[in-house]
Amino acid sequence: MSINIFLIGFGGALGAISRYLINGIFSAITSNEFPFATLSVNVIGCFLIGLVLGLTLPYKDSTYYFFIIGFLGSFTTMSAFSHQVLLMLNSNSIYAVSYIIITIILTILATYIGASISK
């Protein structure tokens, strides 16, 4: 049990750092009007979770604890997504609704593609 907690914590730290770095890259190359960084992180994270779960679904091994719960749990950003939607609803409801729709479609599609590739 204690090794799983370590794996989750270590994976979580790496996932959070990765999300932070990706947000920095997107902030430097795009406007902050539309949250491309969060959208990208969520789509990439859903693709990776589908890929890894497709390979390891029957097993809860070290990969599951490190990568699924730890890394991807902190890498994907539904709390940031929700916050950005609320901010956009106050200033541009069309962006907010389009962001919700795009995020839902692309993240589900990415999870499906990742799972399909790994089978």
C-alpha positions, 0 to 999 in steps of 0.5 A: 500500500505505501509504495502505491501512495509513493507512486501516486504522489510522484506521478502527481508531482510530475503531472502537475509540473507538466501541466504548468510547463504546457500552460507556460508554452501556450501562454507565450504563443497564444492569446489568453482569450481562449484556454487552448492550454487547458483544452490541449492538456485535457485532450492529451490526458484523455488520449493517454488515459485511454491508451494506458487503460486499454493496455492495463485495464484488468490490472492495477499495477504500478503503472496504474497508480503512477500514471493513471491516478498520479500523473494524469490525475494531476495533469488533466485540469477539470477544475481549471476547465470549470473556472475558465468556463465561469470566467468566459460566461461573464465576458463571452458566452459564445466562447464559453459554450464552444469551449464546453462542447469542444472539450467534451467532444475532443476528450471523449474522442481522444479517450476512445482513440487511445483505448482503440490503439492500445487493444 
